[in-house]
Amino acid sequence: MPYAKINNIAAASIAKKFNIAKSSCAKISNVTTPSSFSNTYSLDFDGTNDFLVSSGNMDATEGNNRTRTWSWWLKAGSGDIGSGVKYILWPGDNNMAFLFNGSNLVINSSTAFPPMTASWTYRSDYFETGSWVHFCFTQSCPGGNNTEAVHKLYIDAVLKETWTLTRNQADYTMKHMSIGASFNSGSSPYGNIKCQMDEVAWWSGVALDADAVTAIYNSGVPIDLSVDSGNYDNSSDLRSWWRMGDGDTIDADDATIEDNAGSLDLVMTNMVQADVEEDVPS
């Protein structure tokens, strides 16, 4: 259900950074970093103009690392995601983008061209069921540029697709990180998606193996990614971890989703108090 800890608080605008109209956010308090791991909150994106964006650019060295892993949880009902191009994650440039295009789940990567397209059945069978789904994408290219890269897509810890490709790709100039739309300063947001998202993370320099992905999925219950646990022993490689409400304090002057592993905090844009929801994978 929607998060509603505080009532009758005047909303105040947080439109400070990108010359884009941002809806006001009321203060959300009593959300503090827990002494032990718990997961209570997620963010709801309306598919119209909601998104998260970093105030600074992604690190160029880390962003262009050709061995990496991305993970997140997503929930959408039948038809909720919408038609056309809808962005899930847009990390810094088209060197890595996750989106729906029509019925297809599309992954852009610096080590693959044209973009990798997963089976359309994943959208209807997994992503539009009204249930939480865990997504994990790994990319392994230890030889660097113009060498073989292995890409794997896991859904709920089950390996669904493997692509092995070679591409001669120069480094990108990294830009802002955005979630829920494609966005960069000076442009308009594009491809806003309608869904809920939780526990978004990425690791640099490692393509998590199947056992680690299974440990993170944890039978549908997110784990603490900041510490090693069982077959997940990659906490030292974690570069960013956005908990989408847990541990975040949002008020009139600061509507920020904190990076719990690095320093790439994300600004809530066109989002309001009710977008923080007590609805999580469990």
DRENKE-127453 format. One record per residue (C-alpha): residue number from 1; residue in three letters; x, y, z. Coordinates in pm, 1 decimal. Example, Ala and Ser with C-alpha at 12.3 -4.5 7.8 and 13.67 -1.06 7.14 Angstrom:
<kolzas>
{n:1 | res:ALA | x:1230.0 | y:-450.0 | z:780.0}
{n:2 | res:SER | x:1367.0 | y:-106.0 | z:714.0}
</kolzas>
This chain:
<kolzas>
{n:1 | res:MET | x:0.0 | y:0.0 | z:0.0}
{n:2 | res:PRO | x:116.5 | y:357.7 | z:-51.2}
{n:3 | res:TYR | x:353.9 | y:498.8 | z:205.0}
{n:4 | res:ALA | x:162.4 | y:740.7 | z:425.9}
{n:5 | res:LYS | x:349.1 | y:797.8 | z:750.3}
{n:6 | res:ILE | x:285.8 | y:1172.4 | z:752.7}
{n:7 | res:ASN | x:-36.4 | y:1351.2 | z:669.1}
{n:8 | res:ASN | x:-123.7 | y:1715.3 | z:609.6}
{n:9 | res:ILE | x:230.4 | y:1832.2 | z:537.6}
{n:10 | res:ALA | x:258.7 | y:2106.4 | z:278.6}
{n:11 | res:ALA | x:432.0 | y:1980.1 | z:-35.0}
{n:12 | res:ALA | x:733.4 | y:2176.6 | z:-154.1}
{n:13 | res:SER | x:898.8 | y:2177.2 | z:-492.9}
{n:14 | res:ILE | x:1232.7 | y:2004.2 | z:-545.1}
{n:15 | res:ALA | x:1284.7 | y:2146.8 | z:-895.2}
{n:16 | res:LYS | x:1639.2 | y:2268.0 | z:-849.9}
{n:17 | res:LYS | x:1868.1 | y:2102.1 | z:-1096.4}
{n:18 | res:PHE | x:1764.8 | y:2037.6 | z:-1454.7}
{n:19 | res:ASN | x:1513.5 | y:2302.2 | z:-1562.8}
{n:20 | res:ILE | x:1246.5 | y:2035.3 | z:-1570.9}
{n:21 | res:ALA | x:919.8 | y:2079.5 | z:-1384.5}
{n:22 | res:LYS | x:922.2 | y:1851.9 | z:-1084.9}
{n:23 | res:SER | x:614.1 | y:1778.3 | z:-877.8}
{n:24 | res:SER | x:645.2 | y:1861.3 | z:-512.3}
{n:25 | res:CYS | x:729.2 | y:1602.0 | z:-251.0}
{n:26 | res:ALA | x:601.5 | y:1603.3 | z:105.2}
{n:27 | res:LYS | x:835.8 | y:1513.7 | z:382.2}
{n:28 | res:ILE | x:887.6 | y:1146.7 | z:449.5}
{n:29 | res:SER | x:1037.4 | y:1081.1 | z:789.8}
{n:30 | res:ASN | x:1087.3 | y:789.1 | z:1022.6}
{n:31 | res:VAL | x:1280.5 | y:616.8 | z:743.0}
{n:32 | res:THR | x:1629.7 | y:558.2 | z:874.1}
{n:33 | res:THR | x:1906.2 | y:319.4 | z:791.4}
{n:34 | res:PRO | x:1816.4 | y:1.6 | z:977.7}
{n:35 | res:SER | x:2058.3 | y:-160.2 | z:1221.1}
{n:36 | res:SER | x:1994.6 | y:-490.4 | z:1044.3}
{n:37 | res:PHE | x:1885.0 | y:-542.7 | z:685.7}
{n:38 | res:SER | x:1517.5 | y:-508.2 | z:607.6}
{n:39 | res:ASN | x:1329.9 | y:-419.7 | z:291.0}
{n:40 | res:THR | x:1007.0 | y:-224.4 | z:325.4}
{n:41 | res:TYR | x:978.6 | y:28.7 | z:42.5}
{n:42 | res:SER | x:982.4 | y:46.7 | z:-337.0}
{n:43 | res:LEU | x:922.9 | y:327.0 | z:-588.5}
{n:44 | res:ASP | x:624.1 | y:351.2 | z:-820.5}
{n:45 | res:PHE | x:683.5 | y:514.0 | z:-1163.9}
{n:46 | res:ASP | x:370.4 | y:650.0 | z:-1333.7}
{n:47 | res:GLY | x:479.7 | y:608.3 | z:-1698.2}
{n:48 | res:THR | x:417.7 | y:978.2 | z:-1769.4}
{n:49 | res:ASN | x:699.5 | y:1186.9 | z:-1625.5}
{n:50 | res:ASP | x:841.1 | y:1011.6 | z:-1316.9}
{n:51 | res:PHE | x:1208.8 | y:920.8 | z:-1315.8}
{n:52 | res:LEU | x:1529.5 | y:926.0 | z:-1111.0}
{n:53 | res:VAL | x:1847.2 | y:1096.6 | z:-1230.8}
{n:54 | res:SER | x:2194.7 | y:1149.2 | z:-1089.9}
{n:55 | res:SER | x:2311.5 | y:1505.6 | z:-1033.9}
{n:56 | res:GLY | x:2653.3 | y:1416.4 | z:-1174.3}
{n:57 | res:ASN | x:2792.4 | y:1191.9 | z:-1445.6}
{n:58 | res:MET | x:2881.0 | y:828.1 | z:-1396.4}
{n:59 | res:ASP | x:3249.0 | y:752.6 | z:-1350.0}
{n:60 | res:ALA | x:3402.7 | y:705.4 | z:-1695.1}
{n:61 | res:THR | x:3640.9 | y:424.9 | z:-1596.2}
{n:62 | res:GLU | x:3379.1 | y:224.4 | z:-1410.4}
{n:63 | res:GLY | x:3105.1 | y:298.8 | z:-1662.2}
{n:64 | res:ASN | x:3312.9 | y:168.9 | z:-1950.7}
{n:65 | res:ASN | x:3425.8 | y:-146.1 | z:-1773.5}
{n:66 | res:ARG | x:3332.3 | y:-424.1 | z:-2013.1}
{n:67 | res:THR | x:3287.2 | y:-683.2 | z:-1739.4}
{n:68 | res:ARG | x:2994.0 | y:-599.9 | z:-1511.6}
{n:69 | res:THR | x:2657.8 | y:-704.2 | z:-1370.4}
{n:70 | res:TRP | x:2323.8 | y:-522.8 | z:-1332.5}
{n:71 | res:SER | x:2039.2 | y:-636.1 | z:-1107.4}
{n:72 | res:TRP | x:1696.8 | y:-504.4 | z:-1011.5}
{n:73 | res:TRP | x:1341.5 | y:-601.2 | z:-915.5}
{n:74 | res:LEU | x:1043.0 | y:-490.8 | z:-1125.1}
{n:75 | res:LYS | x:666.7 | y:-524.0 | z:-1089.5}
{n:76 | res:ALA | x:401.1 | y:-432.1 | z:-1348.9}
{n:77 | res:GLY | x:45.6 | y:-536.0 | z:-1420.7}
{n:78 | res:SER | x:-90.9 | y:-643.3 | z:-1756.9}
{n:79 | res:GLY | x:-48.4 | y:-359.8 | z:-2004.9}
{n:80 | res:ASP | x:99.5 | y:-126.8 | z:-1742.6}
{n:81 | res:ILE | x:443.6 | y:-87.4 | z:-1898.8}
{n:82 | res:GLY | x:290.8 | y:69.0 | z:-2209.8}
{n:83 | res:SER | x:366.1 | y:43.4 | z:-2580.9}
{n:84 | res:GLY | x:661.0 | y:184.1 | z:-2772.3}
{n:85 | res:VAL | x:1004.1 | y:248.4 | z:-2619.9}
{n:86 | res:LYS | x:1005.7 | y:234.6 | z:-2238.5}
{n:87 | res:TYR | x:1332.2 | y:264.8 | z:-2047.3}
{n:88 | res:ILE | x:1403.8 | y:68.2 | z:-1731.1}
{n:89 | res:LEU | x:1765.2 | y:178.5 | z:-1675.7}
{n:90 | res:TRP | x:1980.8 | y:423.1 | z:-1871.1}
{n:91 | res:PRO | x:2327.8 | y:414.3 | z:-1711.7}
{n:92 | res:GLY | x:2523.0 | y:707.3 | z:-1846.2}
{n:93 | res:ASP | x:2480.6 | y:658.3 | z:-2222.8}
{n:94 | res:ASN | x:2373.2 | y:397.3 | z:-2475.9}
{n:95 | res:ASN | x:2676.2 | y:190.4 | z:-2380.3}
{n:96 | res:MET | x:2430.3 | y:27.3 | z:-2140.7}
{n:97 | res:ALA | x:2054.6 | y:63.5 | z:-2156.9}
{n:98 | res:PHE | x:1769.8 | y:-167.6 | z:-2060.7}
{n:99 | res:LEU | x:1432.1 | y:-102.3 | z:-2218.0}
{n:100 | res:PHE | x:1118.0 | y:-242.5 | z:-2370.5}
{n:101 | res:ASN | x:1060.5 | y:-170.6 | z:-2739.0}
{n:102 | res:GLY | x:714.0 | y:-286.9 | z:-2830.9}
{n:103 | res:SER | x:689.6 | y:-638.5 | z:-2695.2}
{n:104 | res:ASN | x:1064.1 | y:-700.8 | z:-2682.8}
{n:105 | res:LEU | x:1304.6 | y:-662.2 | z:-2393.4}
{n:106 | res:VAL | x:1609.9 | y:-487.5 | z:-2542.5}
{n:107 | res:ILE | x:1959.7 | y:-456.1 | z:-2397.2}
{n:108 | res:ASN | x:2212.7 | y:-209.0 | z:-2536.5}
{n:109 | res:SER | x:2575.4 | y:-280.3 | z:-2451.9}
{n:110 | res:SER | x:2913.8 | y:-146.7 | z:-2560.0}
{n:111 | res:THR | x:3019.6 | y:-502.8 | z:-2639.1}
{n:112 | res:ALA | x:2725.1 | y:-588.0 | z:-2863.1}
{n:113 | res:PHE | x:2572.5 | y:-444.8 | z:-3178.2}
{n:114 | res:PRO | x:2296.7 | y:-447.9 | z:-3285.1}
{n:115 | res:PRO | x:2131.6 | y:-440.6 | z:-2941.4}
{n:116 | res:MET | x:2045.3 | y:-776.1 | z:-2787.6}
{n:117 | res:THR | x:1675.5 | y:-856.9 | z:-2799.8}
{n:118 | res:ALA | x:1527.6 | y:-1110.3 | z:-2562.3}
{n:119 | res:SER | x:1221.2 | y:-1315.0 | z:-2646.4}
{n:120 | res:TRP | x:897.1 | y:-1116.0 | z:-2645.2}
{n:121 | res:THR | x:739.4 | y:-1384.2 | z:-2426.5}
{n:122 | res:TYR | x:936.6 | y:-1256.1 | z:-2129.0}
{n:123 | res:ARG | x:729.5 | y:-941.0 | z:-2126.5}
{n:124 | res:SER | x:392.7 | y:-1114.1 | z:-2098.9}
{n:125 | res:ASP | x:508.9 | y:-1421.8 | z:-1907.2}
{n:126 | res:TYR | x:724.9 | y:-1246.6 | z:-1648.8}
{n:127 | res:PHE | x:707.6 | y:-868.4 | z:-1650.2}
{n:128 | res:GLU | x:333.8 | y:-800.5 | z:-1674.4}
{n:129 | res:THR | x:197.6 | y:-1046.6 | z:-1422.4}
{n:130 | res:GLY | x:145.6 | y:-809.0 | z:-1129.2}
{n:131 | res:SER | x:418.6 | y:-997.3 | z:-942.2}
{n:132 | res:TRP | x:771.0 | y:-895.2 | z:-848.9}
{n:133 | res:VAL | x:1037.0 | y:-1024.5 | z:-1087.0}
{n:134 | res:HIS | x:1413.6 | y:-1026.3 | z:-1041.5}
{n:135 | res:PHE | x:1625.1 | y:-934.8 | z:-1342.8}
{n:136 | res:CYS | x:2001.7 | y:-987.5 | z:-1364.6}
{n:137 | res:PHE | x:2224.5 | y:-917.9 | z:-1664.3}
{n:138 | res:THR | x:2592.6 | y:-1014.3 | z:-1671.0}
{n:139 | res:GLN | x:2854.8 | y:-912.4 | z:-1923.8}
{n:140 | res:SER | x:3202.0 | y:-1067.1 | z:-1932.4}
{n:141 | res:CYS | x:3472.2 | y:-925.5 | z:-2159.8}
{n:142 | res:PRO | x:3797.7 | y:-969.7 | z:-1966.2}
{n:143 | res:GLY | x:4016.3 | y:-922.0 | z:-2274.1}
{n:144 | res:GLY | x:3896.9 | y:-564.4 | z:-2321.4}
{n:145 | res:ASN | x:3802.5 | y:-395.0 | z:-2646.8}
{n:146 | res:ASN | x:3744.5 | y:-601.2 | z:-2962.3}
{n:147 | res:THR | x:3751.7 | y:-934.2 | z:-2779.6}
{n:148 | res:GLU | x:3482.1 | y:-1192.1 | z:-2721.1}
{n:149 | res:ALA | x:3212.7 | y:-1087.1 | z:-2475.6}
{n:150 | res:VAL | x:2964.3 | y:-1322.3 | z:-2312.7}
{n:151 | res:HIS | x:2629.0 | y:-1176.3 | z:-2208.0}
{n:152 | res:LYS | x:2372.8 | y:-1358.5 | z:-1992.8}
{n:153 | res:LEU | x:2017.3 | y:-1270.8 | z:-1893.4}
{n:154 | res:TYR | x:1866.4 | y:-1424.3 | z:-1579.5}
{n:155 | res:ILE | x:1502.5 | y:-1388.8 | z:-1479.8}
{n:156 | res:ASP | x:1421.1 | y:-1504.6 | z:-1126.6}
{n:157 | res:ALA | x:1766.2 | y:-1668.1 | z:-1117.2}
{n:158 | res:VAL | x:1694.6 | y:-1881.0 | z:-1426.5}
{n:159 | res:LEU | x:1929.9 | y:-1833.5 | z:-1722.0}
{n:160 | res:LYS | x:1706.8 | y:-1729.5 | z:-2014.7}
{n:161 | res:GLU | x:1943.3 | y:-1599.5 | z:-2283.0}
{n:162 | res:THR | x:2316.4 | y:-1615.1 | z:-2364.7}
{n:163 | res:TRP | x:2480.0 | y:-1399.1 | z:-2632.8}
{n:164 | res:THR | x:2846.7 | y:-1431.1 | z:-2733.7}
{n:165 | res:LEU | x:2957.6 | y:-1136.0 | z:-2946.7}
{n:166 | res:THR | x:3264.4 | y:-936.3 | z:-3042.4}
{n:167 | res:ARG | x:3258.9 | y:-564.7 | z:-3110.7}
{n:168 | res:ASN | x:3531.4 | y:-304.0 | z:-3159.9}
{n:169 | res:GLN | x:3386.7 | y:-23.6 | z:-2949.4}
{n:170 | res:ALA | x:3564.9 | y:285.8 | z:-2825.0}
{n:171 | res:ASP | x:3488.6 | y:420.3 | z:-2478.8}
{n:172 | res:TYR | x:3187.1 | y:643.2 | z:-2426.5}
{n:173 | res:THR | x:3180.1 | y:981.1 | z:-2257.7}
{n:174 | res:MET | x:2972.0 | y:901.9 | z:-1952.9}
{n:175 | res:LYS | x:2666.4 | y:1110.2 | z:-1866.3}
{n:176 | res:HIS | x:2390.4 | y:1099.1 | z:-1606.2}
{n:177 | res:MET | x:2243.4 | y:779.3 | z:-1468.4}
{n:178 | res:SER | x:1864.7 | y:761.4 | z:-1492.0}
{n:179 | res:ILE | x:1601.9 | y:508.4 | z:-1386.8}
{n:180 | res:GLY | x:1250.5 | y:502.0 | z:-1532.0}
{n:181 | res:ALA | x:1334.5 | y:705.1 | z:-1843.2}
{n:182 | res:SER | x:1620.4 | y:804.7 | z:-2071.3}
{n:183 | res:PHE | x:1742.3 | y:1147.2 | z:-1963.6}
{n:184 | res:ASN | x:2038.9 | y:1382.3 | z:-1981.3}
{n:185 | res:SER | x:2072.4 | y:1741.3 | z:-1867.8}
{n:186 | res:GLY | x:1951.3 | y:1979.1 | z:-2137.6}
{n:187 | res:SER | x:1713.3 | y:1727.2 | z:-2292.5}
{n:188 | res:SER | x:1364.9 | y:1602.5 | z:-2217.7}
{n:189 | res:PRO | x:1301.2 | y:1266.3 | z:-2051.3}
{n:190 | res:TYR | x:1212.5 | y:997.9 | z:-2301.9}
{n:191 | res:GLY | x:1043.9 | y:660.1 | z:-2277.8}
{n:192 | res:ASN | x:901.4 | y:682.0 | z:-1925.2}
{n:193 | res:ILE | x:800.8 | y:339.7 | z:-1797.1}
{n:194 | res:LYS | x:503.7 | y:249.1 | z:-1574.9}
{n:195 | res:CYS | x:608.4 | y:-0.3 | z:-1310.1}
{n:196 | res:GLN | x:739.6 | y:-42.4 | z:-957.2}
{n:197 | res:MET | x:1109.9 | y:-92.8 | z:-896.2}
{n:198 | res:ASP | x:1319.8 | y:-199.4 | z:-601.7}
{n:199 | res:GLU | x:1680.9 | y:-278.9 | z:-505.0}
{n:200 | res:VAL | x:1866.7 | y:-161.6 | z:-819.4}
{n:201 | res:ALA | x:2238.7 | y:-243.3 | z:-817.1}
{n:202 | res:TRP | x:2545.1 | y:-293.2 | z:-1032.5}
{n:203 | res:TRP | x:2890.2 | y:-448.4 | z:-993.1}
{n:204 | res:SER | x:3203.1 | y:-349.9 | z:-1185.0}
{n:205 | res:GLY | x:3473.8 | y:-589.6 | z:-1298.0}
{n:206 | res:VAL | x:3272.4 | y:-905.3 | z:-1231.2}
{n:207 | res:ALA | x:3008.2 | y:-1106.0 | z:-1413.8}
{n:208 | res:LEU | x:2824.3 | y:-1276.5 | z:-1129.2}
{n:209 | res:ASP | x:2804.5 | y:-1652.3 | z:-1170.1}
{n:210 | res:ALA | x:2480.3 | y:-1846.6 | z:-1157.1}
{n:211 | res:ASP | x:2524.5 | y:-1938.9 | z:-789.3}
{n:212 | res:ALA | x:2566.9 | y:-1573.3 | z:-691.8}
{n:213 | res:VAL | x:2260.4 | y:-1472.7 | z:-896.5}
{n:214 | res:THR | x:2059.1 | y:-1743.9 | z:-720.2}
{n:215 | res:ALA | x:2178.9 | y:-1617.0 | z:-382.2}
{n:216 | res:ILE | x:2072.2 | y:-1261.0 | z:-470.2}
{n:217 | res:TYR | x:1732.0 | y:-1380.2 | z:-590.5}
{n:218 | res:ASN | x:1697.5 | y:-1572.8 | z:-263.4}
{n:219 | res:SER | x:1368.6 | y:-1738.9 | z:-360.3}
{n:220 | res:GLY | x:1212.0 | y:-1398.6 | z:-423.8}
{n:221 | res:VAL | x:1332.6 | y:-1208.7 | z:-115.1}
{n:222 | res:PRO | x:1608.5 | y:-944.4 | z:-160.9}
{n:223 | res:ILE | x:1926.0 | y:-972.9 | z:48.7}
{n:224 | res:ASP | x:2179.4 | y:-726.7 | z:186.4}
{n:225 | res:LEU | x:2414.8 | y:-670.9 | z:-107.7}
{n:226 | res:SER | x:2674.0 | y:-489.7 | z:103.6}
{n:227 | res:VAL | x:2792.4 | y:-810.0 | z:273.8}
{n:228 | res:ASP | x:2891.4 | y:-1151.9 | z:142.7}
{n:229 | res:SER | x:2635.4 | y:-1422.5 | z:209.4}
{n:230 | res:GLY | x:2652.2 | y:-1785.7 | z:101.0}
{n:231 | res:ASN | x:2730.3 | y:-1808.3 | z:-270.7}
{n:232 | res:TYR | x:2716.0 | y:-1430.5 | z:-302.4}
{n:233 | res:ASP | x:3076.6 | y:-1326.1 | z:-237.6}
{n:234 | res:ASN | x:3098.5 | y:-1015.6 | z:-454.5}
{n:235 | res:SER | x:3011.3 | y:-734.2 | z:-213.9}
{n:236 | res:SER | x:3353.6 | y:-574.4 | z:-266.7}
{n:237 | res:ASP | x:3271.4 | y:-531.5 | z:-637.8}
{n:238 | res:LEU | x:2940.3 | y:-353.6 | z:-570.9}
{n:239 | res:ARG | x:2955.5 | y:-0.7 | z:-717.5}
{n:240 | res:SER | x:2601.0 | y:133.2 | z:-674.4}
{n:241 | res:TRP | x:2297.2 | y:13.2 | z:-480.5}
{n:242 | res:TRP | x:1975.6 | y:216.1 | z:-479.0}
{n:243 | res:ARG | x:1726.6 | y:79.0 | z:-225.9}
{n:244 | res:MET | x:1433.0 | y:283.3 | z:-358.7}
{n:245 | res:GLY | x:1304.0 | y:414.9 | z:-28.3}
{n:246 | res:ASP | x:1468.4 | y:214.5 | z:249.0}
{n:247 | res:GLY | x:1713.0 | y:429.0 | z:440.0}
{n:248 | res:ASP | x:1623.0 | y:740.9 | z:237.1}
{n:249 | res:THR | x:1502.6 | y:1062.6 | z:397.1}
{n:250 | res:ILE | x:1296.1 | y:1280.3 | z:165.2}
{n:251 | res:ASP | x:1183.7 | y:1631.4 | z:251.1}
{n:252 | res:ALA | x:1124.1 | y:1969.3 | z:89.5}
{n:253 | res:ASP | x:1495.9 | y:2035.0 | z:47.0}
{n:254 | res:ASP | x:1621.5 | y:1687.3 | z:-28.8}
{n:255 | res:ALA | x:1437.7 | y:1427.7 | z:-236.4}
{n:256 | res:THR | x:1722.0 | y:1184.1 | z:-290.2}
{n:257 | res:ILE | x:1752.8 | y:810.5 | z:-337.9}
{n:258 | res:GLU | x:2088.4 | y:733.5 | z:-179.9}
{n:259 | res:ASP | x:2357.9 | y:522.6 | z:-342.2}
{n:260 | res:ASN | x:2432.9 | y:274.5 | z:-63.9}
{n:261 | res:ALA | x:2754.0 | y:148.0 | z:-225.2}
{n:262 | res:GLY | x:2898.0 | y:452.1 | z:-404.4}
{n:263 | res:SER | x:2834.0 | y:824.4 | z:-437.8}
{n:264 | res:LEU | x:2591.6 | y:840.1 | z:-732.0}
{n:265 | res:ASP | x:2277.3 | y:955.4 | z:-551.4}
{n:266 | res:LEU | x:1960.6 | y:995.7 | z:-760.4}
{n:267 | res:VAL | x:1713.5 | y:1286.4 | z:-756.1}
{n:268 | res:MET | x:1342.4 | y:1201.2 | z:-747.6}
{n:269 | res:THR | x:1191.3 | y:1390.7 | z:-1040.0}
{n:270 | res:ASN | x:816.7 | y:1455.2 | z:-1079.0}
{n:271 | res:MET | x:757.7 | y:1213.9 | z:-792.4}
{n:272 | res:VAL | x:539.7 | y:1258.5 | z:-483.1}
{n:273 | res:GLN | x:499.6 | y:1106.9 | z:-138.0}
{n:274 | res:ALA | x:267.5 | y:828.8 | z:-252.6}
{n:275 | res:ASP | x:528.4 | y:703.2 | z:-502.1}
{n:276 | res:VAL | x:716.6 | y:550.8 | z:-208.3}
{n:277 | res:GLU | x:518.4 | y:235.3 | z:-142.5}
{n:278 | res:GLU | x:515.2 | y:-39.6 | z:118.3}
{n:279 | res:ASP | x:515.4 | y:-307.4 | z:-151.6}
{n:280 | res:VAL | x:831.7 | y:-511.1 | z:-200.8}
{n:281 | res:PRO | x:946.1 | y:-854.6 | z:-319.2}
{n:282 | res:SER | x:874.1 | y:-1103.4 | z:-42.9}
</kolzas>
